[in-house]
Amino acid sequence: MRNGNIFKALTISGVVASVGAAPAFAGSDDDTKPKCQDVVCHWDNGDPLTLAGITLYGTVDAGYDYVPHGAGISPTNNTSQTYIISKNSGGPVSGWVGSPLETSKLGLKGTEKLWADTSFVFKVETGFNPVSGRLVDGIGALAADNGLSPAPTTASDSSRAGQIDEGAAWAGLSDKKLGTLTFGRQNAIFLDTMYGGDPMGGAGAFGLIGFSGTYGGGAGDTEDSRLDNSFRYANVINGIRVGAQYQTATATDGGQGFQFGLGADPVKGLSIDAAYANKTGGISAASLKSSEMGSLGPLGLASDKTVDATLSDNQAFALTAKYDGGPLKLFGGYEYITQGNSSNPESIVTATAGNISQTIGGYNLLTVSNTTYDSNRISQLVWAGVKYNFTNQLSGTTAYYHLWQNDYLTGAKSLDCAANTKANKGVTQSNCSGLEDVVSALLDYQIDKHWDTYVGAEYSAANGGLASGFLNDTDTSVTGGLRLKF
């Protein structure tokens, strides 16, 4: 059976059975191609699987990875392995990993014309790990490491916390002249801007933007890369892309937030985009310390549903540029993030009996800190990359990312970072200045309209505050995989 037909036979037959008969799926307007009469034909043509204006789409991405300094492979974290050097990067690890190139997902999206140029639009999506078969749940991965140091498995805070609608759940109206207004759980404008300007397209195993939601779209806190209860507006006015987004304050999302986006194509092939984000009471989750595990009992909390958190008020700005010169594509960008103590700390309080705060995914917060940023933390990221299409099927991409942060120690807690480093034989506090560099390369081969295979490597190095408490300060990961998209 030809490559892909096994999956095709199983998946497409399931779709047909669900509607009772083979539907007339939307296809190409190209009259030179034969008219499709069944779903298999549309699959072969690469057409969307659409019925009555509703499209089923998805991605299944899995691979095999080796890192000389890794951690246990996570069954739920969006990045299954510590592809970039991390605090718990220990000895050599290899194994099957989920979603190295792109988050595996399944979703429905649709457009229904209401009148003239106005349509009702919607999208719902969830993400999953194809190796473990579980929903993506970064906060759950943190909870699994509660009380353990160093953490035995890969874990990081995430906007995906096991919710069934973790990717998207929004609806709204779209008008050709007036633009599109939607409400619900949707990507932050900042996330779309960062991923759009990333040479690796947000790949978790091959770039800092895809690996870290803090810098890759969360504007300081990765949970804010997707915003619940948010209004988002987008339009193109005289060739200028404009966008605005507002998130209401909720019990599980911290304070209110707003974002703006602006983009233009000043010359043929060149696209420039900028984004600004502002968030009050942003939440950053972390695993519980071993000393906190005993305090769970009196509160009646389960350790697998409880984490710690830090609150902050965040502002961020990003500028990206892309040039499409045919087979050659160039990328570059700059990001600036500032974080300070929350101006609304009472929105979330330290857990006490009968007074338990929560964050997304229904996770409880045991201890909440609002004193981490007495002096503003400033993080800056620059990156550049090149993609070249050697043939219609084979492409190669290289990228470089450089991250740095300032010293943000003040007041009575202040220590001179240089003196602290000397006194502790090179061990630096996390709130001292630091650097991180990431270099990556990727080869991708498009097998057909749905399948591609890839292999790549990534080198990372960190020092100063960005390597505080690390077991190792450099790493190189090698990853290969196979991706299906429909």
N, C-alpha and C positions, 0 to 999 in steps of 0.2 A: 504494500500500500504506500502511495507517495507520501513524502514528509508532510505531516500536518493533517492527513486525512483521518487518522484515528481520533484525534481530538475533535476534528470537524464533525465526524459522524455522530459522536456522543453528544457534543454540545448542541449542534444544530437540530438534531432530532428532538432534544429536550425542549428547545424553543418552539418547534412546530407542534409538539404534543401539547404544550401549554395553551395554545390558542385553538387547538382542535383541527387545524388543517394548515397546509403550507400557505402562508400569506403572501400577498404581493408586496415584497419589501421594496423600499425606495432604492433606486439605482442611479446609474449615470445618465446624463442627458445626451451622451454621445450616440448619435443614430447609426454610426458606422459599426458599433459593436452589436452582436446578437442580443436580442431581448431575453432577459432572464425569466424563467418560469418557476424557479424554485430557489430555496435558500442557498443550496450548495453552489449554484451558479453565481449568486451575489457574493458569497464568500471568496470564490476564486477571483472575481473581479476586484476584490478589495473594497466593495461598496459597504456603507454602514448598514447594520442590521436594524432596520427601521420599520415599524408597523404603526399606522395611524398617527404619524408624527412623533412617535416615541422610539428612541434609539437605545438599544442595549450595547454597552461598550465595556471594555475591560483590558487589563494587562496582567500577565503571569510572567514573573521574572525570577529566576533562581540560578545560583551558580556555586562554584567551589572556590574557597579562598584559603590562602596561607599567609600567616603573619609570624615573624620571629618573636614579636612582643605583643601577645594578644591576651584576650580574656575568654571566658566561656561563651560559646555562641548562644545568643538569646533566641527563644522561640517567639517572642512578642515584640521586642524592640524594633523600630523601623530600620535601624542599621544593626544587622545581626551580629557584627563583629566590630572591634575597635580598629577600623581601617586607618585612622589617624591616631597617633600616639596619645594615650589617655592616662589618667591617674592610675587605673588598675591594669595597664598593659604589662603583663608579666612575661611568661615563657612562650615558646612556640605553640601555635594553635593552627589546626587546619580542619576543614569540614565544609559541609553544605550550608549555604547561607541564602536567606530570602531577600529579594529585591535589591541587589547590588547596584543595578543601573537605574531602576525606576520602581517606585512603590507599586506593588501588585494591588490591583483594585478591581471592583465590579460596580457598575453604576447604570442608571437610567437618566436620560435627559430628553427634553422634548420641547417642541414649539407648536402652538396651536393658534392659527390666525383668527383674530377676533373681528377686526374690521379694517378696511383699507390697508394702511401700512403698520398696523399695531397687532402684536401677537402676545399671547401668554407663554412664558418660558419657565422651565423648572429644571432642577438637577438634584439627584440624590446619589450618594456614593459611599462605599465603605472600602477599607483597606485590609489586607490580610497577608500573612506570611505563608507562601506556598509550600515551604518545607515542613512547617509544623501544623499547618491548616488552621491556625488561630488568628483572630483579629489583631491588628497592630495595636499595641498598648505599651507606650513608653513608660507611663507612670506605674503600670503594673510591673514592669521590669525593675524599676527602682524599688518597689515594695518587696519584690522577691529577694533583693539584696539587703533588706533591713537588718541592722545590727551586725553586719559583716564587713570587716575591713582588713585588707583591700577587698572590694566587691568582687565576688567570684565570676559573675557573668556580666556581659555587656549591657549597660543600662543608661538611659538619658531621659531627661524630661522631654515631653512631646505634646503637640496639639492633638495627636491621635492617642486616645486613652481608652480604647476598647469600646467606644460608642458605635452603635450600628450605623450612625450617620457621620462617622469621623472624617470622611473626605469632604462631604457637602450635603446640605439639605436646605435648598433655597428655591424661591419662586418669585415671579414678578412680571413686569410688562416691558416689552421692547418695541420701540417705534423707530422707523428709519430716519426720521428727522429729529425727534425729541430725545433719542437715546434710550438706554436701558436702566431701569430701576428695579432692584431685587432686594428681598429681605430674607434673613435666615442665617444658617451657618455657611460661611463662604470664605474662600481664600482672602487673606489680607492683600490689599494693593501692593504693599511692600514685598510680600512673598512673590507675587507674579512678576514684579520688577526685577528682583534679584535672580529668580530662576531664568527669566527671559534674557538676562545679560550674562549668564554663567556659561562658559564654553562647554562645560560638562552637563549642562541642562539639569542641574540639581541631582546628579548621580551621587548616592551616598558613599559608594566605594571609590570614587575617583575625584572628589573635590571637597573643599572645606565648606562651600555653600550648601551642598546637599547633605554633608555629614552633620553639620551643626545648625539646628534651627535657631539658636541664639543669634547667629550672624547671617543665616541664610533665609531670613524672612520674618523672624519673630521680633526684630527691632529691639533686642535686648533680652526678651523672654520667649523661648520657643513656643510656649502655649499660645502666644498671640499671633502665630503665623496663620491661624484660621480663627475667625471671630464669630462666636455665637451671637444671636440676636443683633445682627448688624444690617444696616441699610447700605447698599452700594449703588452708585450711579456711574455710568460710563457713556461717553459719546465721542464722536469725531466731528470737530467744528473747524471748517476751512482747513482741513488737513492736519489739525492739531488734536492729538489724543488727550482727553481730559477724564479724570476720575476722582471721586470723592467717596468716603466711607465713614460711617458713624456707628459705634457700638455702645449700647446702653449698659449701665452698671448693673451687675447681677451678683447674686450670692456666691456663685462659683467661678466667675470670670473677673473678679476684682472691680475696679472703677471703670469709668467710661473711657473710650478711646476714639480718636479720629485720625484719618489718613487722607492724603491727596496724591494724585499722580498726574504727570504731564509728559507728553511725548511728541516727537516730530521726526520727519524724514527730510532733512534739509537738502540733501542731494541724493541722487539715485544710488541705492544700495546701502546708504548710511541711515541708521536709526539711533536716536538718542532719547533716553527716558530718565525721568527723575521721580523720586517718591519721598514723601515726608510722613512720619508716623509719630503720634503722641498718645501715651497710655498712662493713666493714673492707676496705681495699685496693681501693677503687673505681678503675676505669680510665677515663681520659679521653684519647682518641686525638687526634693532630694531624699535619699534614703535615710531612715532613722539611724541614729548613733546607737551603739551597743548599750550605752548607759540609759537610753530612753525606752528600751524594750520592756522593762519592768513596770513602767508607768501606764502601759496600755490596759492592764487588767482592771484597775479601779474605774476606768472610763468605759469599760465594756467595748473596746475597739478591737477589731481583728487586725493583726499585723500585716496581712496581705492586702488590706484596703486602707492603710494609713501611711502617710509620709510627712516629712517636714516641708517648710516653705520659706522663701524669702520674698518680701514685698519690695517693689521699687516703682518710682515714677520714671518713665523712659521717654526719650525723644531720639529720633533717628532720621538720617538723611542718606539717600543713595542716588548715585548718578551712574548710568550704564551707557555703553555705546557698542553697537554692532555694525560691521561692514560686510555685506554680501557681495563678493566679487566673482560670482559663479562658483567654480570648484573651490575657491579659497574664501574662507570666512574668518574674520577677526573679531575678537571680543576684548572688552576692558571695562573696569568699573572701580568705584570708590564708595565706601560706606563709613559713616560716622555715627556712633551710638553714645549717648550719655545717660547714665543711670544714677538716681539719687533716692534717698529714703522717701517712702510714700507720704504724700500730703494727706492721705485719708486712711491711716492705719487702723482706725476703728472698724473699717469695713470687714476685716478678718481679724479674729483675736485668737490668742493661744487657747488650745482646747482645755476646757474644764468640764466637770460633770454637768450634763444637761446643756452644754454650750459648745457644740462641735462645728467647726468650720469645714467646708469642703471645697475642692476644686473640680475641674472637669472629670468626667468618667465616674463620678460618685466617690472619689477618694477623699478620706478624712485627712485633716491637717492637725497633727499633734502639737507642733511648736512652730510659731511663725515669727520670723525676725524682721524688724523694721529699722535696724541700726547698722546694717552692713555698709551703707553708703553715706557715712557722715560727710565724707568728701566725695564728690561725683566721680564715678568710674567712667572713663572715656576709652572706648574701644574703636580702633580704626582698621579698616581692611581695604587693601588694593589687590586687584587681580588682573590678569591678562591671559589670553589664550588664542590658539590657532586651530582651525579645523580645515582639513583638505580632503576633498573627494577624489580619490585616485581613479575610481571607476564609478559607474552608476550604483554599484553594490558595495564597494569597499571605501571606508573613510577612516581617517586618522585624526585624533585630537590630542593636543598637549595644552597644559594649563599650569599657571603658577599663582599662588595665593600667599600674601604676606599680611599677617595680623599683628597688631601691637596694642598694648594697654598702658595707662599711666599708673603712677603710685597714687593710691587713694586712702592713705592712712592719715588721720588727723587727731587733734585733741589729745586727751590723756592716753588714748590707746596707741598714739603714734609712736612708731619706731623708725629710725632711719634704716631704709631697706638695705643700703650697702653694709652698714654695721651689723644688721641682723643676718645677712648672708655670711659675713665673715665669722660671726660668733657661732653660727650653726653649721659651719663647714660646707657652705654652698647651698644649704636648704633655705629657700626663700618663701616668705608668706604669699598667699594667693592674692593679697591686695597690694603687692609691689608690682612695679613695672615688669613687663615681659614681652617676649616675641614668639611667634610661631610661623613657620614656613612650610608650605606644602607644594610639591611638584608631582604632576601626574601625567600619564600617557595612556591612550586608549585606541584600540583598533576595533572597528565594528563592521561586520559583514552582513548585508541584507540578503537573506536566503530567498525570500519571496515577499509578497505584500504584507504578510502577517508575522513572519518569523525573522529574527536576526540573532546572530551569535557574536560574542565579543570576548576580548581579553585585554587586560591592562595592568598597570602597576602604579603605585603611589608611594612617595617618600615624604615623611614628615619629621620635623624637629621642633622642639619647644624649649624655652629657657625662662629663667626668672619667675615671676608670679604666675605665668601661664603654664609652668611645669611644677608648681608647688605640690609636694608630696608624691610626685611621680616615681614609680619604680624604675622607669627608663625614660630617656629624653629623646630618642630617635626610633624610627620604625620604618619598615618597608612592607607593604602588602601587595600580593599578587592575586588577581581575581579573574576568573573566566566564567561565562554563563551563557544562558539561552533565554530569549525573551519572546513571548507571544503577545501580539496586540490585535484587538478587533474592535 
